[in-house]
């Protein structure tokens, strides 16, 4: 059974998340998950908790867990009366005797701190609350199992408790206005339903050192968890009060729920900033960062953040390439993408256009990064990436996935796309045209490549663009699979490569065969290998990742292309909003609540799949809103 999920983030890559039914269904669900080398080095410290309330009428659970073989216990999820996501996750539990309990969970921006607050709603009476935490201390991709090495005993100083379960993890701090009873015990065989569906190991053992108790008739119950060094432990009540007020004031500044969602992905990295590709399992990826930046930052007027991100990444250029991924452990970046660098150039173009003026120093750093990328690609760099004689960009070699369609199983690249992929040409030619402002050399290359693009990619018979030409570097060999990548020749980038009837034909064909309420399919129905559902074990899912699966981020390029061929009039914008934007925004209420998922099934009902909180999905939705903005059109 699918359940919606909530997310709180700390601005460093750490987060708290679970199902709104209180059940943890992923290995990544946690109350305190901290990034020890932001935004990587993530460790799960406090996995969750059991909580129950006692009144004169009896004892009532307000949380639930799932255990093997498939048992939900206790039954707290049945007492959820309401849930709201704003300003942070808030539950109201209604007990059988009429008592209502309010539970709040929120994270502090800038620190690995999670606060949980409970109170009685309405008239106070004799009500006690108990909470038993579940701890581990593991890498967030792994699982925890019973271990004799786990240290249960906390160091206790007044309201402040410190656990040091393992020597190699940060201290786990708890600050509470309740009392603590030490009752160490192992809870075994938690079952994570999403992991089971994904064909992964799905059971875990967690350590529970004891129980916290509060008398709710005296006021709020507070438990603050932290992995912060030098944690301020002066007063639980005052710390919770200050944290909630600071977060309430901060969150009021966001114009919409989607604007607030955008903030979750912008995190610290060393001396600058970066963008986390998605929660709960992605870190910062080059391709995702620069696609998402235009919506998460530029569309929202966050120019300083965009600047910091672009300057932080500028220093990573190597042989014309930017890293596509920084590993969770270790510092060696992975240079295995042909488009990450080109998306960086596009992001620089859009940033400079939005900023209008930048300092001479910043301008020089950004220009040098752009020219290093283009020079490296022109001369040739890793993985066969090079400019061909026709001015187009060739790329690829066996065993390497270089485009955004990057699924790989062992040595098998599912969609290799070796040769000249269509969206790579759109990115390359847009980058050349932008660089033409620096030198006529790039203008000449743009002219040559643009002419070759139409000659080689346009299928007069079909009325759309080939997905890859010169496949496997064999001149004249074409891949005519109908994929969404061709939309970038019309929309999604600053300079369209098609206009008139050809542009209209591409947009009509993409709309007819690929458009869904959540985004564009990655392959047209009826095509060889088309898969309607994204299900199965890791191999099965990876093999169909781009074989029909819907990608919400592609709605941005499509809407921009649609507006370009229909005219950017008020009437066209209203139609685009009603037909394309509103159905996608309805997704904010499902999956990762308040966010937009990574992918969805290709066939109805288009069930959200993959990562429930995805940066470029949210970013492109914000970019669409900016495209459609007009004084006569109310904001969604």
Secondary structure, DSSP 8 states (H G I E B T S, - for coil): ----EEEEE-SSS-EEEEETTS---STT-EEEEEEEETTEEEEEEEEEEEEEEEETTEEEE---EEETTTEEES-GGGGEEEEE-SSSEEEEEE-TTS-EEEEEEEE-TTSSEEEEEEEEESS--S-EEEEEEEEEEEETTS-----TT-----EEETTEEEE-SSTTS--EEEEESSEEEEEEEEEEEEE-HHHHHTTS--EEEEEEEEEEEEEGGGS-EEEEEE--TT---S-HHHHHHHHHHHHHHHHTT-SSHHHHHHHHHEEEETTEEEE--EETT---BHHHHHHHHHHHTGGGT-HHHHHHHHHHHHTT-BTTB--SEE-SSSS-EE---SSHHHHHHHHHHHHHHHHS---HHHHHHHHHHHHHHHHHHHH--GGG-EE-TTS-EEB--TT---SS---EETTEETT---BEEHHHHHHHHHHHHHHTTT-HHHHHHHHHHHHHHHHHHEETTTTEE-SEESGGG-TT-EE----GGGGGGTSSSSS-S--HHHHHHHHHHHHHHHB-SSSEESS-TTSTT--S---SSHHHHHHTTTTT-EETTHHHHHHHHHHHHH-S-HHHHHHHIIIIIHHHHGGGGSSBTTS--SEE-SSTT--EES-SEEHHHHHHHHHHHHHH-BTTB---
